[in-house]
Amino acid sequence: MSERIGILGCGWLGLPLAKTLLKNAFEVHGTTTSREKIQTLHEAGVTAYQIQLSAKKIEGNLKGFFDHIDVLIIDIPPGLRGKNRESFIDKMELLHTEIKKSMVRKIIFVSSTSVYGDEQGEVTEDTLPEPKSESGRQLLACEQLFLNDADLQVTVIRFGGLIGPDRHPVTMLSRRENLSNGNAPVNLIHRNDCILLITTILKNNYWGEIFNGVYPFHPSKKDYYTAEAKKRGIPPPKYADTPSYPSGKIVVGKNFKDKGHRFKTSIFT
């Protein structure tokens, strides 16, 4: 019998993930902050809960959600931009406290390669994280909150930049000028491969591990975004003159590769 999966955050990644897990015979429970989206989840076959996390409280039937799952996938963005930003660490500490009251002991925590900061050259899961951004610092602290709990079986996924249907950085970069780091490599992953990685972890019981989720092809930003803009028929971004030698970090999904798995969806799709 397949484990019952709970996805905290059925958004751009979480809902397609839920649909894939259902096709793979998992029972899936999911949360949304939106009352209107409850019906969408039900129609997809997901048992839905309306749950809202803030830095001070958690609203909704979190206990009921936890009571019906064996594995919790935490897939909510830090939300540290804009006027309404709150401490992501405070949110995760509240969530951790509630998890400890439940029977849930297996967790997949969706994080980001921003925890590696401005590291230069090749970066693997063995590289010591040194985040520079506030988002990276808070994500790393939250990773450690869960990984350091000996009562939990926790796997962390550090995704690169997410691309997929209706989501691509080039649409925001189009027409921009004098951009820096044009020779720096891109570290991206398609949503299909995000789902593949999570599904592979669940099927193979890869617990207590860290995975970098990044497609193993790293063209320069200038070359990549120019090609993607041309493909879409939109003006390409323009980069300032930069040194001809490569700079920046190349994030490698070493642990996934070492287990014999491969990412499958090209970042040029």
Backbone hydrogen bonds in HBPLUS format (Angstrom, degrees):
<---DONOR---> <-ACCEPTOR-->    atom                        ^
c    i                          cat <-CA-CA->   ^        H-A-AA   ^      H-
h    n   atom  resd res      DA  || num        DHA   H-A  angle D-A-AA Bond
n    s   type  num  typ     dist DA aas  dist angle  dist       angle   num
A0070-ASP N   A0004-ARG O   2.77 MM  66  5.14 171.9  1.77 136.8 139.7     1
A0071-VAL N   A0004-ARG O   3.08 MM  67  6.39 157.6  2.13 162.6 164.9     2
A0005-ILE N   A0027-GLU O   2.81 MM  22  6.10 164.3  1.84 175.9 170.9     3
A0029-HIS N   A0005-ILE O   2.77 MM  24  6.12 161.6  1.81 163.9 169.9     4
A0006-GLY N   A0071-VAL O   2.77 MM  65  6.01 155.9  1.83 163.8 172.2     5
A0073-ILE N   A0006-GLY O   2.72 MM  67  6.02 165.5  1.74 170.6 175.8     6
A0007-ILE N   A0029-HIS O   2.81 MM  22  6.31 156.6  1.86 153.2 159.5     7
A0031-THR N   A0007-ILE O   3.06 MM  24  6.45 146.2  2.18 171.7 166.4     8
A0008-LEU N   A0073-ILE O   2.82 MM  65  5.98 164.0  1.84 163.3 168.9     9
A0075-ASP N   A0008-LEU O   3.07 MM  67  5.75 157.5  2.12 143.4 149.7    10
A0010-CYS N   A0031-THR O   2.96 MM  21  5.87 155.4  2.02 170.5 171.0    11
A0015-LEU N   A0011-GLY O   3.11 MM   4  5.52 171.0  2.11 136.1 138.9    12
A0017-LEU N   A0013-LEU O   3.04 MM   4  6.11 153.8  2.11 152.3 160.7    13
A0018-ALA N   A0014-GLY O   2.90 MM   4  6.08 152.6  1.97 142.7 150.0    14
A0019-LYS N   A0015-LEU O   3.03 MM   4  6.37 158.4  2.07 154.1 159.1    15
A0020-THR N   A0016-PRO O   3.04 MM   4  6.28 153.6  2.12 144.5 151.2    16
A0021-LEU N   A0017-LEU O   2.91 MM   4  6.19 160.5  1.95 155.9 161.3    17
A0022-LEU N   A0018-ALA O   2.95 MM   4  6.18 154.4  2.01 149.7 156.7    18
A0023-LYS N   A0019-LYS O   3.16 MM   4  6.41 150.7  2.25 140.3 147.4    19
A0024-ASN N   A0020-THR O   3.10 MM   4  6.41 128.5  2.37 136.8 150.9    20
A0024-ASN N   A0021-LEU O   3.01 MM   3  4.91 131.7  2.25  92.8 106.8    21
A0026-PHE N   A0021-LEU O   3.00 MM   5  5.40 164.3  2.02 151.6 147.8    22
A0025-ALA N   A0022-LEU O   3.06 MM   3  5.16 149.6  2.16 112.9 112.1    23
A0047-THR N   A0028-VAL O   3.15 MM  19  6.52 164.6  2.17 152.6 150.7    24
A0030-GLY N   A0047-THR O   2.88 MM  17  6.16 160.1  1.92 152.3 156.5    25
A0049-TYR N   A0030-GLY O   2.93 MM  19  6.26 137.1  2.12 151.9 163.5    26
A0032-THR N   A0049-TYR O   2.99 MM  17  6.45 145.2  2.11 158.4 167.7    27
A0051-ILE N   A0032-THR O   3.01 MM  19  6.01 139.6  2.18 137.1 147.9    28
A0037-LYS N   A0034-SER O   3.20 MM   3  5.37 138.7  2.38  99.5 110.1    29
A0038-ILE N   A0035-ARG O   3.24 MM   3  5.53 156.4  2.30 106.9 113.8    30
A0041-LEU N   A0037-LYS O   3.07 MM   4  6.41 156.4  2.12 155.6 160.8    31
A0042-HIS N   A0038-ILE O   2.98 MM   4  6.31 161.6  2.02 153.0 158.4    32
A0043-GLU N   A0039-GLN O   2.89 MM   4  6.09 160.6  1.93 151.7 156.6    33
A0044-ALA N   A0040-THR O   3.19 MM   4  6.39 134.4  2.40 135.5 146.8    34
A0044-ALA N   A0041-LEU O   3.07 MM   3  5.10 130.2  2.32  96.2 109.9    35
A0046-VAL N   A0041-LEU O   2.93 MM   5  5.16 156.3  1.99 154.0 146.2    36
A0045-GLY N   A0042-HIS O   2.95 MM   3  5.13 153.1  2.03 105.2 114.0    37
A0052-GLN N   A0059-GLU O   2.87 MM   7  5.05 158.7  1.92 140.8 147.7    38
A0059-GLU N   A0052-GLN O   2.84 MM   7  5.05 164.4  1.86 153.2 154.5    39
A0054-SER N   A0057-LYS O   2.94 MM   3  5.41 144.7  2.06 160.7 171.8    40
A0062-LEU N   A0060-GLY O   2.95 MM   2  5.73 135.1  2.16 105.1  91.9    41
A0065-PHE N   A0061-ASN O   3.14 MM   4  6.42 153.1  2.21 145.5 153.0    42
A0066-PHE N   A0062-LEU O   2.89 MM   4  6.18 164.5  1.91 155.1 158.5    43
A0067-ASP N   A0063-LYS O   2.84 MM   4  5.99 151.3  1.92 149.9 158.3    44
A0068-HIS N   A0065-PHE O   3.31 MM   3  5.75 155.9  2.38 108.3 115.0    45
A0069-ILE N   A0066-PHE O   3.30 MM   3  5.51 171.9  2.31 116.7 115.5    46
A0072-LEU N   A0106-LYS O   2.90 MM  34  6.30 165.8  1.92 154.6 156.9    47
A0108-ILE N   A0072-LEU O   2.86 MM  36  6.31 157.5  1.91 152.6 158.2    48
A0074-ILE N   A0108-ILE O   2.83 MM  34  6.19 161.8  1.86 167.9 174.3    49
A0110-VAL N   A0074-ILE O   3.07 MM  36  6.02 167.3  2.09 161.1 163.1    50
A0091-LYS N   A0087-SER O   3.29 MM   4  6.61 155.1  2.36 140.3 146.4    51
A0092-MET N   A0088-PHE O   2.96 MM   4  6.25 161.6  1.99 152.5 156.9    52
A0093-GLU N   A0089-ILE O   2.84 MM   4  6.05 149.0  1.93 151.4 160.4    53
A0094-LEU N   A0090-ASP O   3.06 MM   4  6.27 156.2  2.12 145.9 151.5    54
A0095-LEU N   A0091-LYS O   2.96 MM   4  6.24 158.6  2.00 146.6 153.2    55
A0096-HIS N   A0092-MET O   2.77 MM   4  5.88 158.5  1.82 144.3 150.4    56
A0097-THR N   A0093-GLU O   3.06 MM   4  6.23 155.1  2.13 142.6 148.4    57
A0098-GLU N   A0094-LEU O   3.20 MM   4  6.54 153.4  2.27 146.1 152.5    58
A0099-ILE N   A0095-LEU O   2.87 MM   4  6.18 153.3  1.94 153.2 161.6    59
A0100-LYS N   A0096-HIS O   3.05 MM   4  6.28 153.7  2.12 148.5 154.4    60
A0101-LYS N   A0098-GLU O   3.11 MM   3  5.19 139.3  2.28  98.3 109.8    61
A0102-SER N   A0099-ILE O   2.94 MM   3  5.17 152.8  2.01 107.8 116.7    62
A0153-GLN N   A0105-ARG O   2.69 MM  48  5.93 173.5  1.69 176.0 178.3    63
A0107-ILE N   A0153-GLN O   2.87 MM  46  6.23 161.2  1.91 158.6 160.7    64
A0155-THR N   A0107-ILE O   2.91 MM  48  6.37 158.3  1.96 159.9 167.0    65
A0109-PHE N   A0155-THR O   2.91 MM  46  6.32 158.5  1.95 154.5 161.7    66
A0157-ILE N   A0109-PHE O   3.01 MM  48  6.31 163.5  2.03 155.7 157.9    67
A0111-SER N   A0157-ILE O   2.60 MM  46  5.58 165.7  1.62 165.3 166.3    68
A0159-PHE N   A0111-SER O   3.26 MM  48  6.28 158.6  2.31 118.3 114.4    69
A0115-VAL N   A0112-SER O   3.34 MM   3  6.31 172.2  2.34 121.3 122.2    70
A0113-THR N   A0159-PHE O   2.98 MM  46  5.72 148.0  2.08 140.7 135.6    71
A0116-TYR N   A0113-THR O   3.09 MM   3  5.80 168.3  2.10 119.3 122.9    72
A0117-GLY N   A0114-SER O   3.12 MM   3  5.47 163.3  2.15 110.8 116.1    73
A0119-GLU N   A0116-TYR O   3.43 MM   3  6.10 160.3  2.47 132.3 137.9    74
A0121-GLY N   A0248-GLY O   2.94 MM 127  6.20 161.5  1.98 142.7 137.7    75
A0250-ILE N   A0121-GLY O   2.89 MM 129  5.79 160.0  1.93 131.0 133.9    76
A0123-VAL N   A0250-ILE O   2.78 MM 127  5.87 159.6  1.82 154.1 151.2    77
A0252-VAL N   A0123-VAL O   2.76 MM 129  5.90 172.4  1.76 176.8 174.2    78
A0127-THR N   A0124-THR O   2.97 MM   3  5.40 162.8  2.00 114.0 119.7    79
A0137-ARG N   A0133-SER O   2.95 MM   4  6.23 158.6  2.00 150.3 156.1    80
A0138-GLN N   A0134-GLU O   2.99 MM   4  6.17 163.3  2.01 150.9 155.0    81
A0139-LEU N   A0135-SER O   2.91 MM   4  6.06 159.3  1.95 150.9 157.2    82
A0140-LEU N   A0136-GLY O   3.02 MM   4  6.14 161.1  2.05 147.0 151.8    83
A0141-ALA N   A0137-ARG O   3.08 MM   4  6.29 158.7  2.12 145.1 150.8    84
A0142-CYS N   A0138-GLN O   2.99 MM   4  6.21 150.4  2.08 144.8 152.7    85
A0143-GLU N   A0139-LEU O   2.84 MM   4  6.14 154.8  1.91 151.4 158.7    86
A0144-GLN N   A0140-LEU O   3.01 MM   4  6.28 164.2  2.04 151.8 154.9    87
A0145-LEU N   A0141-ALA O   2.98 MM   4  6.19 144.6  2.11 138.4 148.4    88
A0146-PHE N   A0142-CYS O   3.26 MM   4  6.56 157.2  2.32 150.9 153.3    89
A0147-LEU N   A0143-GLU O   2.82 MM   4  6.00 171.7  1.83 160.1 162.7    90
A0148-ASN N   A0144-GLN O   2.92 MM   4  5.57 153.5  1.99 140.0 145.2    91
A0149-ASP N   A0146-PHE O   3.20 MM   3  5.46 163.3  2.23 109.3 114.2    92
A0152-LEU N   A0149-ASP O   3.07 MM   3  5.71 167.8  2.09 121.2 125.0    93
A0208-GLY N   A0154-VAL O   3.03 MM  54  4.98 124.0  2.36  99.7 115.5    94
A0156-VAL N   A0209-GLU O   2.93 MM  53  6.45 153.1  2.00 155.9 161.1    95
A0211-PHE N   A0156-VAL O   2.86 MM  55  6.29 158.1  1.90 159.2 166.7    96
A0158-ARG N   A0211-PHE O   2.75 MM  53  6.14 168.2  1.76 166.5 170.8    97
A0213-GLY N   A0158-ARG O   2.83 MM  55  5.69 167.5  1.85 127.5 131.8    98
A0160-GLY N   A0213-GLY O   3.00 MM  53  6.12 150.8  2.09 157.2 148.1    99
A0161-GLY N   A0187-ASN O   2.89 MM  26  6.23 155.1  1.95 157.6 150.4   100
A0189-ILE N   A0161-GLY O   2.87 MM  28  6.06 146.4  1.98 168.8 162.2   101
A0163-ILE N   A0189-ILE O   3.01 MM  26  6.13 152.4  2.09 149.4 150.4   102
A0191-ARG N   A0163-ILE O   2.83 MM  28  6.08 139.8  1.99 161.8 173.6   103
A0164-GLY N   A0167-ARG O   2.96 MM   3  5.23 149.5  2.05 155.3 152.7   104
A0167-ARG N   A0164-GLY O   2.98 MM   3  5.23 153.9  2.04 138.6 132.6   105
A0171-THR N   A0168-HIS O   3.20 MM   3  6.06 154.7  2.27 124.6 129.2   106
A0172-MET N   A0169-PRO O   2.97 MM   3  5.50 140.9  2.13 113.2 123.6   107
A0173-LEU N   A0169-PRO O   3.09 MM   4  6.34 142.9  2.23 145.7 156.8   108
A0174-SER N   A0170-VAL O   2.90 MM   4  5.77 137.9  2.08 146.0 152.3   109
A0176-ARG N   A0173-LEU O   2.98 MM   3  5.55 157.9  2.03 135.7 141.6   110
A0238-LYS N   A0176-ARG O   2.83 MM  62  6.22 162.8  1.86 156.4 162.3   111
A0179-LEU N   A0238-LYS O   3.02 MM  59  6.22 173.2  2.02 148.6 146.6   112
A0240-ALA N   A0179-LEU O   2.73 MM  61  5.57 162.6  1.76 147.5 151.8   113
A0184-ALA N   A0181-ASN O   3.08 MM   3  5.24 159.3  2.13 106.8 113.4   114
A0222-LYS N   A0182-GLY O   2.91 MM  40  4.68 168.7  1.92 141.8 138.2   115
A0221-LYS N   A0184-ALA O   2.86 MM  37  5.92 143.9  1.99 162.6 167.7   116
A0186-VAL N   A0219-PRO O   3.01 MM  33  6.10 149.0  2.11 166.0 169.9   117
A0215-TYR N   A0188-LEU O   2.79 MM  27  5.95 165.7  1.81 156.0 160.7   118
A0193-ASP N   A0190-HIS O   2.89 MM   3  5.44 127.3  2.18 113.1 125.9   119
A0194-CYS N   A0190-HIS O   3.13 MM   4  6.57 146.1  2.24 147.4 157.5   120
A0194-CYS N   A0191-ARG O   3.09 MM   3  4.92 120.1  2.46  92.2 107.7   121
A0195-ILE N   A0191-ARG O   3.04 MM   4  6.34 160.7  2.08 155.9 159.3   122
A0196-LEU N   A0192-ASN O   2.95 MM   4  6.20 151.5  2.03 139.0 147.8   123
A0197-LEU N   A0193-ASP O   2.90 MM   4  6.00 161.6  1.93 146.4 149.9   124
A0198-ILE N   A0194-CYS O   3.10 MM   4  6.36 168.7  2.11 151.5 154.0   125
A0199-THR N   A0195-ILE O   2.92 MM   4  6.01 165.7  1.94 152.2 156.8   126
A0200-THR N   A0196-LEU O   2.90 MM   4  6.01 153.6  1.97 146.2 153.7   127
A0201-ILE N   A0197-LEU O   3.02 MM   4  6.29 155.0  2.08 149.3 155.6   128
A0202-LEU N   A0198-ILE O   3.10 MM   4  6.40 160.7  2.14 150.4 154.9   129
A0203-LYS N   A0199-THR O   2.94 MM   4  6.15 164.5  1.97 152.8 157.0   130
A0204-ASN N   A0200-THR O   3.02 MM   4  6.01 148.6  2.12 145.2 152.7   131
A0205-ASN N   A0201-ILE O   2.91 MM   4  5.65 110.6  2.40 139.9 153.1   132
A0206-TYR N   A0201-ILE O   3.16 MM   5  4.99 160.2  2.20 134.5 140.5   133
A0207-TRP N   A0205-ASN O   3.06 MM   2  5.67 124.9  2.38 106.2  90.6   134
A0217-PHE N   A0215-TYR O   2.85 MM   2  5.73 141.4  2.00  98.9  92.2   135
A0224-TYR N   A0220-SER O   2.89 MM   4  5.99 170.6  1.90 159.2 162.5   136
A0225-TYR N   A0221-LYS O   2.88 MM   4  5.80 166.8  1.90 151.8 155.6   137
A0226-THR N   A0222-LYS O   3.12 MM   4  5.92 146.7  2.23 137.4 146.4   138
A0227-ALA N   A0223-ASP O   3.11 MM   4  6.20 159.4  2.15 142.6 148.0   139
A0228-GLU N   A0224-TYR O   2.92 MM   4  6.20 157.3  1.97 150.9 157.9   140
A0229-ALA N   A0225-TYR O   2.98 MM   4  5.95 151.3  2.06 135.6 142.9   141
A0230-LYS N   A0226-THR O   3.07 MM   4  6.26 160.6  2.11 146.0 151.1   142
A0231-LYS N   A0227-ALA O   3.01 MM   4  6.22 155.1  2.07 145.1 151.8   143
A0232-ARG N   A0228-GLU O   3.21 MM   4  6.39 142.6  2.36 137.5 146.1   144
A0232-ARG N   A0229-ALA O   3.12 MM   3  5.19 125.3  2.43  96.1 109.8   145
A0233-GLY N   A0229-ALA O   2.94 MM   4  6.06 113.0  2.40 139.5 157.1   146
A0234-ILE N   A0229-ALA O   3.03 MM   5  5.19 168.7  2.04 146.1 146.3   147
A0233-GLY N   A0230-LYS O   3.15 MM   3  4.99 149.7  2.25  96.9 106.1   148
A0257-LYS N   A0253-GLY O   3.23 MM   4  6.42 165.5  2.25 151.8 156.1   149
A0258-ASP N   A0254-LYS O   2.80 MM   4  5.95 160.9  1.84 157.1 162.7   150
A0259-LYS N   A0256-PHE O   3.30 MM   3  5.43 140.2  2.46  97.7 108.3   151
A0261-HIS N   A0256-PHE O   3.21 MM   5  5.64 155.0  2.27 154.1 149.1   152
A0260-GLY N   A0257-LYS O   2.87 MM   3  5.22 159.2  1.92 115.0 119.6   153
A0269-THR N   A0266-SER O   3.32 MM   3  5.58 160.9  2.36 110.8 110.8   154
